[in-house]
Amino acid sequence: MTICVLGSGVVGVSTAFALSRAGHEVIVIDKANRIAAGASHANGAQLSWSYTDPMASPAVLPKLPNILLGRDPAMRVGLGSNPGAALHLAKWGTQFLGQCRNNAFRKNKAARDGLAAESHAAVDSFARDLPSDALQPTGVGKLVIAQTPRQLEEMRRQPNYLSAEDCRDVEPALASWSEPQYGGLYSPDDTALDTLTYCTALSDLAREQFGVRFELGQEVSEIIVRRGRVQGVRTIDRVLQCDTVVSCLGMSSNTLLRPHGLSLPLMAVRGYSVTLPATESAPRISVTDLSNKFVFANLGDRVRIAGFADIATSARGQKSRIDTLLQTARRVWPGIADYDAPPHGWTGARPMTPSGIPHIGETKVHGLYVNAGHGSLGYTFAAGSAMRIVDAIGAVQ
């Protein structure tokens, strides 16, 4: 079977690798001239198998007034650039609030935990096909720091809770952490690995061993459907025939789905990161700052600091947001990176559903599948969602 995978971000590359390994002829198409050029390029770099809480949670509700009034430093909400965008935000936001109920939160968290476990197994499986050091983590283990008494009370109920002293034993670099440390959650199996390194390793093997074609610099203008069945895709200058299309286009998914009567409830949740040279005081493991919604990841000779969750905002304020990210990180955890070095800044619009559960599977159009809506845990969920697509399509016998 010939399959076109649309998108070469972490979800698209994982999907293409898994399908080609299952025996399919795969073509990856992306308008960018290189893989992982968009939301995957410089994300938080954490494979977070153990901490998968959806954004929609009861804890968000008390914060809503400050968020909507622009007083929450970690989150911003845009008002929409036109009436259509504002209406979409209102509709999506209403659905999001419905998912903040306790029972919905528990159900969604269980579903995300299951997908993360499948991803963990899938990444281990992928690694066995790759050179031994191709997916070698740069940091092993993750701490989520409790910075308020309320966060502490919630964490104390968890089996992986550590006292503040134990947290500093696990990560000695926390000695220079300037904000309160009441304790934390420790996940020894979570890892850090640059997403671009992961995508490059999988795409190289997909090309060399499984014959995957990467058609980069080719923007898809149409998914060709005849009599309810996929026939191929049209780019600006050619038609590529195929039996199946898997759309892994994130926020661009609906542009190609709408002509076929399809639409996913996706909202752009914008994140930001800076990557800086590591110092001798850099952390060995990943650390999450819950209050500021920051993550600090060890990338070997670099430290990646990623944060914020801006809903329905544009990239126009990227510089000021990255400046704030740098200033806050320097204040919270001084000395762990060379904050005076020119930072590699990034912003990405991550596609999120109201529930935090991605859409994975076939649509009402025969042969048209979607794999989108992973939100801020796209990297964590990518391999597991790729294997679900393989299960849905089937392997070549």
DOLODREN-330577 format. One line per 3 residues: number of its first residue (from 1); their letters; for each residue x, y, z of N, C-alpha, C. Coordinates in steps of 0.2 Angstrom, whole numbers, plus 2048, in hexadecimal, padded with zeros to 3 digits. Example, Ala and Ser with C-alpha at 12.3 -4.5 7.8 and 13.67 -1.06 7.14 Angstrom:
2
1> AS> 842:7E4:827:83E:7EA:827:842:7F0:827; 840:7F5:823:844:7FB:824:840:800:827 $
END
This chain:
397
1> MTI> 804:7FA:800:800:800:800:804:806:800; 803:80B:7FC:806:811:7FC:803:816:800; 806:819:805:804:81E:80A:807:824:80A $
4> CVL> 803:82A:809:806:831:80A:805:833:811; 80B:835:814:80A:838:81B:80C:83F:81A; 807:843:81C:807:84A:81C:80A:84D:822 $
7> GSG> 810:850:822:813:853:827:819:84F:829; 81F:853:82B:825:850:82D:827:852:833; 822:854:838:824:855:83F:825:84E:842 $
10> VVG> 825:84F:849:827:849:84D:821:843:84C; 81B:846:84B:815:841:84A:816:83E:843; 817:842:83E:817:840:837:81D:83B:836 $
13> VST> 823:83D:839:829:838:838:828:832:83C; 825:832:842:824:82C:845:81F:827:841; 81A:82A:83F:815:827:83B:818:824:835 $
16> AFA> 81C:828:831:81F:825:82B:823:81F:82D; 827:820:832:82C:81B:834:828:814:836; 823:815:83A:81F:80F:83C:81C:80C:836 $
19> LSR> 819:80F:831:815:80D:82C:81A:809:827; 820:80C:826:825:809:821:828:803:824; 829:803:82B:82B:7FD:82E:826:7F7:82E $
22> AGH> 820:7F9:82D:81B:7F4:82C:81A:7F2:825; 81E:7F4:821:81E:7F2:81A:81B:7F6:814; 818:7FC:816:815:800:812:81A:805:80E $
25> EVI> 818:807:808:81C:80C:804:819:812:806; 81E:816:809:81C:81D:80C:81F:823:809; 81B:828:808:81E:82E:805:81C:834:80B $
28> VID> 821:837:80D:820:83D:812:820:843:80E; 81B:847:80F:81A:84E:80B:81A:854:810; 81E:859:80F:81E:85E:814:820:865:810 $
31> KAN> 81C:86A:812:81E:870:80E:825:873:810; 827:871:816:82E:874:819:833:870:815; 839:873:815:83F:870:811:843:86B:815 $
34> RIA> 841:86A:81C:844:866:820:83F:863:825; 841:85D:828:83D:85A:82D:83D:85E:833; 837:85D:837:836:860:83D:838:867:83E $
37> AGA> 835:86B:839:836:872:838:831:876:83C; 82C:873:83E:826:877:841:826:876:849; 820:874:84B:81F:873:852:824:86E:855 $
40> SHA> 827:86A:852:82B:864:854:832:867:855; 834:86C:852:83B:86E:851:83F:86F:857; 83D:872:85C:840:874:862:83C:874:868 $
43> NGA> 838:86E:869:833:86E:86F:837:86C:875; 833:86A:87A:836:869:881:83B:863:881; 83B:85F:87C:840:859:87B:83F:854:880 $
46> QLS> 839:854:883:838:84F:889:833:849:886; 835:843:887:831:83D:887:82E:83C:88E; 828:83F:88F:825:83F:895:820:839:896 $
49> WSY> 823:833:897:81E:82D:898:81A:82E:89E; 81C:831:8A3:819:831:8AA:814:837:8AC; 815:83C:8A8:812:842:8AA:80E:845:8A4 $
52> TDP> 807:842:8A4:803:843:89E:7FD:847:89F; 7FC:84B:8A5:7F6:84E:8A6:7F4:853:8A1; 7EE:852:89E:7EB:857:899:7EB:85E:89C $
55> MAS> 7EB:863:898:7EA:86A:89A:7E3:86B:89D; 7DE:868:89A:7D8:869:89C:7D7:865:8A3; 7D7:869:8A8:7D7:865:8AF:7D3:86A:8B4 $
58> PAV> 7D0:867:8B9:7CD:86B:8BE:7D2:871:8C1; 7D8:870:8C1:7DD:875:8C3:7DD:87B:8BF; 7DB:87B:8B9:7DB:881:8B4:7D5:886:8B6 $
61> LPK> 7D0:883:8B9:7CA:887:8BA:7CB:88D:8BE; 7CE:88D:8C4:7CF:892:8C8:7D4:898:8C5; 7D8:895:8C0:7DD:89A:8BD:7DA:89E:8B7 $
64> LPN> 7D4:89C:8B5:7D1:89F:8AF:7D0:8A6:8AF; 7CE:8A9:8B5:7CE:8B1:8B4:7D4:8B4:8B3; 7DA:8B2:8B6:7E0:8B5:8B5:7E3:8B3:8AE $
67> ILL> 7E1:8AD:8AB:7E3:8AC:8A5:7E0:8B0:8A0; 7D9:8B1:8A0:7D5:8B5:89B:7D7:8BC:89C; 7D9:8BF:8A2:7DB:8C6:8A3:7E2:8C7:8A1 $
70> GRD> 7E6:8C2:89F:7ED:8C3:89D:7F2:8C3:8A3; 7EF:8C1:8A9:7F3:8C2:8AF:7F7:8BB:8B1; 7F6:8B6:8AD:7FA:8B0:8AE:800:8B0:8AA $
73> PAM> 806:8B0:8AD:80C:8B0:8A9:80E:8AA:8A4; 80B:8A4:8A6:80C:89E:8A2:807:89D:89C; 802:8A0:89C:7FD:89F:897:7FA:8A6:895 $
76> RVG> 7F9:8A6:88E:7F5:8AC:88B:7F0:8A9:886; 7EA:8AD:886:7E5:8AB:881:7E4:8B0:87C; 7E4:8AF:876:7E3:8B4:871:7DC:8B5:870 $
79> LGS> 7D9:8BA:86D:7D2:8BB:86C:7D0:8BA:865; 7D5:8B7:861:7D3:8B6:85A:7D4:8BC:856; 7D7:8BB:850:7D8:8C1:84B:7D2:8C3:847 $
82> NPG> 7CD:8BE:847:7C7:8C0:843:7C1:8BC:846; 7BB:8BE:844:7B5:8BB:847:7B5:8B3:847; 7B8:8B1:842:7B8:8A9:841:7BC:8A6:846 $
85> AAL> 7C2:8A9:847:7C7:8A7:84C:7C4:8A7:853; 7C1:8AD:854:7BE:8AE:85B:7B9:8A9:85C; 7B5:8A7:857:7AF:8A2:858:7B2:89C:859 $
88> HLA> 7B8:89A:856:7BB:893:857:7BE:893:85E; 7C1:898:860:7C4:898:867:7BE:897:86C; 7B9:89B:86B:7B3:89A:870:7B0:893:870 $
91> KWG> 7B0:890:86A:7AD:889:86A:7B2:884:86D; 7B8:885:86B:7BD:880:86E:7BE:881:875; 7BE:888:877:7BF:889:87E:7B9:886:883 $
94> TQF> 7B3:886:880:7AD:883:883:7AE:87C:884; 7B0:879:87F:7B2:871:87F:7B7:870:884; 7BC:874:884:7C2:873:889:7C0:874:890 $
97> LGQ> 7BB:879:892:7B9:879:898:7B5:873:89A; 7B1:870:896:7AE:86A:897:7B2:864:899; 7B8:864:896:7BD:85F:898:7C1:860:89E $
100> CRN> 7C0:866:8A2:7C3:867:8A8:7BF:864:8AE; 7BA:861:8AD:7B6:85E:8B2:7BA:858:8B5; 7B9:856:8BB:7BE:851:8BE:7BD:84A:8BA $
103> NAF> 7B7:848:8B9:7B6:841:8B5:7B9:842:8AE; 7B8:847:8AB:7BB:848:8A4:7C3:848:8A4; 7C6:84B:8A9:7CD:84C:8AA:7D0:845:8AC $
106> RKN> 7CD:841:8B0:7CF:83A:8B2:7CF:836:8AC; 7C9:836:8A8:7C9:832:8A2:7CE:834:89D; 7CF:83A:89C:7D4:83D:897:7DB:83B:899 $
109> KAA> 7DD:83C:89F:7E3:83A:8A2:7E5:833:8A1; 7E0:82E:8A2:7E1:827:8A1:7E2:826:89A; 7DF:829:895:7E0:828:88E:7E7:82A:88C $
112> RDG> 7E9:830:88F:7F0:832:88D:7F5:82E:890; 7F4:82B:896:7F9:827:899:7FA:821:895; 7F4:81E:892:7F4:818:88E:7F8:819:888 $
115> LAA> 7F7:81F:885:7FB:821:87E:802:822:880; 804:825:886:80B:826:887:80E:81F:888; 80B:81A:88C:80E:814:88D:80F:810:886 $
118> ESH> 80A:811:881:80B:80E:87B:811:811:877; 812:818:878:817:81C:875:81E:819:878; 81E:818:87E:824:816:881:827:80F:87E $
121> AAV> 822:80B:87E:824:804:87B:826:805:873; 822:80A:870:824:80B:869:82B:80E:868; 82C:813:86C:833:816:86B:838:810:86D $
124> DSF> 837:80C:872:83C:807:873:83D:802:86D; 837:801:86A:837:7FC:864:83B:800:85E; 839:806:85D:83D:80A:858:844:80A:859 $
127> ARD> 846:80B:85F:84E:80B:861:851:805:85F; 84E:7FF:85F:851:7F9:85E:853:7F8:856; 84F:7FC:852:851:7FC:84B:856:801:849 $
130> LPS> 858:805:84D:85C:80B:84C:863:809:84F; 869:80D:84C:86F:80C:84F:86F:80D:857; 873:80A:85B:872:809:862:872:810:865 $
133> DAL> 875:815:863:876:81C:866:871:821:863; 86D:81F:85E:869:824:85A:864:827:85E; 861:823:863:85C:826:867:85E:826:86F $
136> QPT> 864:827:870:867:828:876:865:82E:87A; 861:82D:880:85F:833:883:865:837:886; 864:83E:886:869:842:889:868:844:890 $
139> GVG> 862:842:892:860:843:899:85B:83D:89B; 85C:83A:8A1:857:835:8A3:855:836:8AA; 84E:836:8AA:84A:838:8B0:847:83F:8B0 $
142> KLV> 842:840:8B4:83F:847:8B4:83C:848:8BA; 83C:84F:8BC:83A:851:8C3:835:856:8C1; 82F:856:8C4:82A:85B:8C4:82A:85E:8CB $
145> IAQ> 82C:865:8CB:82D:868:8D2:826:86B:8D5; 825:86A:8DB:81F:86D:8DE:822:874:8E1; 81F:879:8DF:821:880:8E1:81C:883:8E6 $
148> TPR> 816:880:8E7:811:883:8EB:80F:87E:8F0; 80C:880:8F6:80A:87A:8FA:804:876:8F7; 800:87A:8F3:7FB:876:8EF:7FD:871:8EB $
151> QLE> 802:872:8E7:806:86E:8E2:808:868:8E7; 80B:869:8EC:80E:864:8F1:809:85F:8F3; 803:862:8F5:7FE:85E:8F8:7FB:859:8F2 $
154> EMR> 7FB:85B:8EC:7F9:857:8E7:7FE:852:8E5; 804:853:8E6:80A:84F:8E4:80B:849:8E9; 80A:84B:8EF:80B:847:8F5:807:840:8F4 $
157> RQP> 801:840:8F1:7FD:83A:8F0:800:836:8EB; 805:838:8E7:808:834:8E1:80D:82F:8E4; 80E:829:8E1:813:824:8E3:81A:827:8E2 $
160> NYL> 81B:82B:8DD:822:82D:8DB:823:834:8DE; 820:836:8E4:822:83C:8E7:828:83C:8EA; 82C:841:8EA:832:842:8EE:832:848:8F2 $
163> SAE> 835:848:8F7:836:84E:8FB:83B:853:8F8; 83B:85A:8FA:840:85E:8F7:847:85C:8F7; 849:859:8FD:84F:857:8FE:851:851:8F9 $
166> DCR> 84C:84D:8F8:84D:847:8F4:84E:84A:8ED; 84A:84F:8EB:84A:852:8E4:851:854:8E3; 854:858:8E8:85B:85A:8E7:860:855:8E7 $
169> DVE> 85F:84F:8EA:863:849:8E9:863:846:8E2; 85D:846:8DF:85C:844:8D8:860:848:8D3; 85F:84F:8D4:861:854:8D0:865:859:8D4 $
172> PAL> 86C:858:8D5:86F:85D:8D9:86F:864:8D6; 86E:865:8D0:86E:86C:8CD:868:870:8D0; 863:86D:8D3:85E:871:8D6:860:875:8DC $
175> ASW> 866:874:8DE:869:878:8E4:869:880:8E2; 869:881:8DB:869:888:8D9:862:88A:8D7; 85D:886:8D8:856:888:8D6:854:88D:8DB $
178> SEP> 851:893:8D9:850:899:8DD:849:899:8E0; 845:895:8DD:83E:896:8DF:83C:890:8E4; 836:890:8E8:835:88B:8ED:835:884:8EA $
181> QYG> 838:87F:8EE:837:878:8EC:834:875:8F2; 82E:872:8F1:82B:86F:8F7:82B:867:8F6; 82D:865:8F0:82E:85E:8EE:82D:85D:8E7 $
184> GLY> 82B:857:8E5:82A:856:8DE:828:84F:8DC; 827:84E:8D6:826:847:8D3:82C:845:8CF; 82E:83F:8D0:834:83D:8CC:832:837:8C8 $
187> SPD> 833:837:8C1:832:832:8BD:839:830:8B9; 83B:82A:8BC:842:828:8BA:842:826:8B2; 83D:824:8AF:83D:821:8A9:83C:827:8A3 $
190> DTA> 83A:82D:8A5:839:832:8A0:840:834:89E; 840:836:897:847:838:894:846:83E:890; 84C:841:88F:84D:847:88B:851:845:885 $
193> LDT> 84F:847:87F:853:846:879:850:84B:874; 854:84F:871:852:854:86C:84E:851:867; 848:854:865:843:852:861:846:851:85A $
196> LTY> 84A:856:858:84D:856:851:852:850:850; 855:84E:856:85A:848:856:855:842:854; 850:841:858:84B:83C:857:849:83B:850 $
199> CTA> 846:841:84D:843:841:847:848:83F:841; 84E:842:842:854:841:83D:856:839:83D; 856:836:843:858:82F:843:853:82B:840 $
202> LSD> 84C:82C:841:847:828:83E:846:829:837; 847:830:835:846:831:82E:84C:82E:82A; 852:82E:82C:858:82B:829:857:824:828 $
205> LAR> 855:820:82D:854:819:82C:84E:818:828; 849:81C:828:843:81B:824:845:81B:81D; 849:820:81B:84B:821:814:850:81B:812 $
208> EQF> 855:819:816:85A:815:814:858:80D:815; 854:80C:81A:852:804:81A:84B:803:818; 847:808:818:840:806:816:83D:80A:810 $
211> GVR> 842:80E:80D:840:811:807:83B:817:807; 83A:81A:80D:836:81F:80D:838:825:809; 834:828:805:835:82E:801:833:835:805 $
214> FEL> 837:839:806:835:840:809:835:845:804; 82F:847:802:82E:84D:7FE:82D:853:801; 833:856:803:833:85D:807:832:863:802 $
217> GQE> 830:868:805:82F:86E:801:829:86D:7FC; 825:869:7FE:81F:868:7FA:818:869:7FE; 815:86E:7FD:80F:86F:801:809:86C:7FD $
220> VSE> 805:868:801:7FF:864:7FF:7F9:869:7FE; 7F6:86A:7F8:7F0:86E:7F7:7EA:86A:7F8; 7EA:864:7F7:7E4:860:7F7:7E5:859:7F8 $
223> IIV> 7E1:856:7FC:7E0:84E:7FC:7DB:84C:7F7; 7DD:848:7F2:7D9:846:7ED:7D4:840:7EF; 7CE:841:7EF:7C9:83C:7F1:7C4:83B:7EB $
226> RRG> 7C3:835:7E9:7BE:833:7E4:7B9:82E:7E7; 7B3:82F:7E7:7AE:82A:7E9:7AF:828:7F0; 7B1:82D:7F4:7B2:82B:7FB:7B8:828:7FD $
229> RVQ> 7BD:827:7F8:7C3:824:7FA:7C9:828:7F7; 7CF:828:7FB:7D5:82C:7FA:7D8:829:7F3; 7DA:82E:7EF:7DD:82C:7E9:7E5:82F:7E9 $
232> GVR> 7E6:834:7ED:7ED:837:7ED:7ED:83E:7F0; 7F2:841:7EF:7F3:848:7F1:7F5:84C:7EC; 7F3:853:7EC:7F6:858:7E7:7FA:85D:7EA $
235> TID> 800:85E:7E8:804:863:7EA:804:869:7E5; 808:86E:7E6:808:874:7E2:809:872:7DA; 80E:86D:7DA:810:86B:7D3:80F:864:7D1 $
238> RVL> 80C:860:7D5:80B:859:7D3:806:855:7D6; 804:84F:7D4:7FF:84B:7D7:803:845:7D9; 802:843:7DF:805:83D:7E2:800:838:7E3 $
241> QCD> 800:832:7E0:7FA:82D:7E1:7FC:829:7E7; 7F7:827:7EB:7F8:823:7F0:7F1:820:7F2; 7F2:81A:7F6:7EC:817:7F9:7E9:81A:7FF $
244> TVV> 7EE:81D:803:7EC:81F:80A:7F0:826:80B; 7EC:82A:80F:7EF:830:811:7EF:830:819; 7F4:832:81C:7F4:833:823:7F6:83B:825 $
247> SCL> 7F2:83F:827:7F3:846:828:7F6:847:82F; 7FC:849:82F:800:84A:836:802:852:836; 7FD:856:834:7FF:85D:832:7FD:861:838 $
250> GMS> 7FC:85F:83E:7FA:863:843:7F5:868:842; 7F7:86F:843:7F2:874:843:7F0:875:83B; 7F4:873:837:7F2:873:82F:7ED:86E:82D $
253> SNT> 7EB:869:831:7E7:864:82F:7E1:866:82C; 7DD:86A:82F:7D6:86C:82D:7D6:86F:826; 7DB:872:824:7DB:875:81E:7DA:870:818 $
256> LLR> 7DD:86A:819:7DC:865:814:7D6:860:816; 7D4:860:81C:7CE:85C:81E:7C7:85F:81C; 7C7:866:81D:7C0:869:81C:7BD:867:815 $
259> PHG> 7C1:867:810:7BD:866:809:7BA:85F:809; 7BB:85B:80E:7B8:854:80E:7B4:853:814; 7B1:859:816:7AC:859:81C:7AF:857:822 $
262> LSL> 7B5:858:823:7B9:856:82A:7BC:85C:82D; 7BC:85C:834:7BF:861:838:7C1:85F:83E; 7C7:860:841:7C9:85E:847:7C9:864:84C $
265> PLM> 7C6:863:852:7C6:869:857:7CD:86A:85A; 7D1:86E:856:7D8:86F:858:7D9:876:85A; 7DD:878:85F:7DF:87E:860:7E7:87F:861 $
268> AVR> 7E9:884:85E:7F1:885:85F:7F2:887:866; 7F6:883:869:7F9:885:870:801:886:86F; 802:88C:86F:809:88E:86D:80E:88E:873 $
271> GYS> 814:88A:871:819:889:876:81F:88D:873; 824:88E:878:82A:891:876:830:88E:879; 836:88E:876:83C:88C:87A:842:890:878 $
274> VTL> 847:88F:87C:84E:891:87B:853:88B:87C; 858:88B:878:85D:886:879:863:889:87A; 867:888:87F:86D:88C:881:872:887:883 $
277> PAT> 879:889:883:87E:885:885:87E:883:88C; 87F:87D:88D:87F:87A:894:885:87D:898; 884:87E:89F:88A:87F:8A3:88B:879:8A7 $
280> ESA> 891:879:8AB:892:873:8B0:88D:872:8B5; 888:877:8B6:883:876:8BB:87C:874:8B8; 87D:872:8B1:876:870:8AE:873:86A:8B1 $
283> PRI> 86D:86A:8B1:869:864:8B4:86B:85D:8B0; 86B:858:8B3:86C:851:8AF:865:84F:8AD; 860:850:8B0:859:84E:8AE:855:854:8AD $
286> SVT> 84F:852:8AA:84A:857:8A8:846:859:8AF; 845:860:8AF:841:863:8B5:83C:867:8B2; 836:866:8B5:830:86A:8B3:82E:86F:8B9 $
289> DLS> 82E:875:8B7:82B:87B:8BB:824:87C:8BA; 820:879:8BF:818:879:8BE:816:880:8BE; 818:884:8C2:815:88B:8C3:816:88F:8BD $
292> NKF> 81C:88F:8B9:81E:893:8B4:81C:88F:8AD; 81A:888:8AE:819:884:8A8:820:884:8A4; 825:883:8A7:82C:882:8A3:82E:87B:8A4 $
295> VFA> 832:879:89F:836:872:8A0:83D:874:89E; 842:871:8A2:849:871:8A1:84B:86A:89F; 84E:86A:899:851:863:896:858:863:895 $
298> NLG> 85B:85E:897:862:85D:895:863:85A:88E; 866:85E:88A:868:85C:883:86F:85B:882; 873:858:887:87A:857:887:87E:85D:888 $
301> DRV> 880:860:883:884:867:883:87F:86D:883; 879:86C:883:874:871:883:86F:870:888; 86B:875:88A:865:875:88E:860:878:88A $
304> RIA> 85A:875:88A:854:877:887:84F:879:88C; 84D:87F:88C:848:882:890:842:884:88C; 83C:880:88E:836:881:88A:830:883:88E $
307> GFA> 82C:887:88C:826:889:890:821:88D:88D; 81C:88F:891:816:892:890:811:88E:88C; 80B:890:88C:805:88D:888:800:892:886 $
310> DIA> 802:895:881:7FE:89B:87E:7F9:898:879; 7F2:89A:87B:7ED:897:877:7EA:89C:872; 7EA:89A:86B:7E7:89E:866:7EB:8A5:865 $
313> TSA> 7F2:8A5:866:7F6:8AB:865:7FA:8AA:85F; 7FD:8AF:85C:801:8AE:856:809:8AE:858; 80D:8AE:853:814:8AE:855:817:8B5:855 $
316> RGQ> 813:8BA:854:815:8C1:854:819:8C3:85A; 817:8C0:860:81A:8C2:866:81F:8BE:868; 822:8BA:863:827:8B5:865:82D:8B8:869 $
319> KSR> 830:8BD:867:836:8C0:86A:835:8C1:871; 82F:8C5:873:82E:8C7:87A:82D:8C1:87E; 829:8BC:87B:828:8B6:87F:82E:8B2:881 $
322> IDT> 832:8B2:87C:839:8AE:87D:83D:8B2:882; 83D:8B9:881:841:8BD:886:83E:8BB:88D; 838:8BB:88E:835:8B9:895:837:8B3:897 $
325> LLQ> 837:8AE:892:839:8A7:894:840:8A7:897; 844:8AB:893:84B:8AB:895:84C:8AE:89C; 849:8B4:89D:849:8B8:8A3:847:8B3:8A9 $
328> TAR> 841:8B0:8A8:83E:8AC:8AD:843:8A6:8AF; 845:8A3:8AA:849:89D:8AB:850:89F:8AF; 853:8A5:8AD:859:8A7:8B0:857:8A8:8B7 $
331> RVW> 851:8AB:8B9:850:8AD:8C0:84E:8A6:8C4; 84B:8A1:8C1:849:89B:8C4:84F:897:8C5; 853:896:8C0:858:891:8C1:85F:894:8BE $
334> PGI> 862:898:8C1:868:89C:8BE:86E:897:8BE; 872:898:8B9:879:894:8B9:878:88E:8B6; 872:88B:8B4:872:885:8B0:874:885:8A9 $
337> ADY> 873:88B:8A6:875:88C:89F:878:893:89E; 87B:893:898:87E:89A:897:879:89E:894; 875:8A2:898:870:8A6:897:872:8AC:893 $
340> DAP> 878:8AE:892:87B:8B3:88E:87D:8B1:887; 87D:8AB:886:87E:8A9:87F:878:8AA:87A; 879:8AB:874:873:8AC:86F:86F:8A6:870 $
343> PHG> 868:8A7:871:864:8A1:872:861:89F:86B; 860:898:86B:85C:896:865:855:896:867; 851:89B:865:84A:89B:867:846:898:862 $
346> WTG> 840:896:864:83B:892:860:834:893:863; 82F:893:85F:828:893:861:825:88E:85C; 820:88B:85F:81C:886:85B:815:886:85D $
349> ARP> 810:885:858:809:885:85A:807:87E:85A; 806:87B:860:805:874:861:7FD:873:861; 7FB:86E:85D:7F4:86D:85C:7F1:869:862 $
352> MTP> 7EC:86C:865:7E9:869:86B:7E1:868:86A; 7DF:862:86C:7D8:861:86C:7D5:863:873; 7CF:865:874:7CC:867:87B:7CE:862:880 $
355> SGI> 7CE:85B:87F:7CF:856:884:7D6:855:885; 7DA:857:880:7E1:854:880:7E2:84E:87D; 7DD:84A:87A:7DE:844:877:7DE:845:870 $
358> PHI> 7E4:843:86C:7E5:844:865:7E0:840:861; 7DF:842:85B:7DB:83E:856:7DF:83A:852; 7DE:833:853:7E2:82E:850:7DE:829:84C $
361> GET> 7DE:829:846:7DA:823:842:7D7:826:83C; 7D3:821:839:7D0:823:833:7CA:827:833; 7C9:82B:82E:7C3:830:82E:7BD:82C:82A $
364> KVH> 7B8:830:828:7B3:82D:824:7B5:82C:81D; 7BA:82F:81B:7BD:82E:814:7C1:828:814; 7C0:823:810:7C3:81D:810:7CB:81F:80E $
367> GLY> 7CF:81C:812:7D6:81D:811:7D9:824:813; 7D5:828:817:7D8:82E:819:7D8:82E:821; 7DE:82E:824:7DF:82E:82B:7E2:834:82D $
370> VNA> 7E1:835:834:7E4:83B:837:7E8:839:83D; 7ED:83D:83F:7F1:83C:845:7F3:842:847; 7EF:846:84B:7F0:84D:84D:7EC:84F:853 $
373> GHG> 7EE:854:856:7EB:857:85C:7EF:854:863; 7F5:853:862:7F9:851:868:7FB:856:86D; 7FA:85C:86B:7FC:862:870:803:862:872 $
376> SLG> 804:864:878:80B:865:87B:80F:85E:87C; 80C:858:87B:80F:852:87C:80F:84E:875; 810:852:870:811:84F:869:816:84A:869 $
379> YTF> 81C:84C:86C:822:848:86C:821:842:870; 81E:842:875:81D:83C:87A:818:838:876; 813:83A:873:80D:836:870:80F:834:869 $
382> AAG> 814:836:866:815:835:85F:816:82E:85D; 81A:82A:860:81B:823:85E:815:81F:860; 812:820:865:80C:81C:867:806:81D:862 $
385> SAM> 805:824:860:800:825:85B:802:822:854; 808:822:853:80A:81F:84C:809:818:84C; 80A:814:852:808:80D:852:801:80C:851 $
388> RIV> 7FD:811:854:7F5:810:853:7F3:811:84C; 7F7:815:848:7F5:816:841:7F7:80F:83E; 7FD:80C:83F:7FF:806:83C:7F9:800:83E $
391> DAI> 7F7:800:844:7F2:7FB:846:7EC:7FC:842; 7EA:803:841:7E4:804:83D:7E4:803:836; 7EA:804:833:7EB:802:82C:7EC:7FB:82B $
394> GAV> 7F0:7F8:82F:7F3:7F1:82F:7FA:7F1:82B; 7FD:7EC:82D:804:7EB:82A:803:7E7:824; 809:7E7:820:809:7E4:819:80B:7DC:81B $
397> Q> 806:7D8:819:807:7D1:81A:80D:7CE:816 $
END
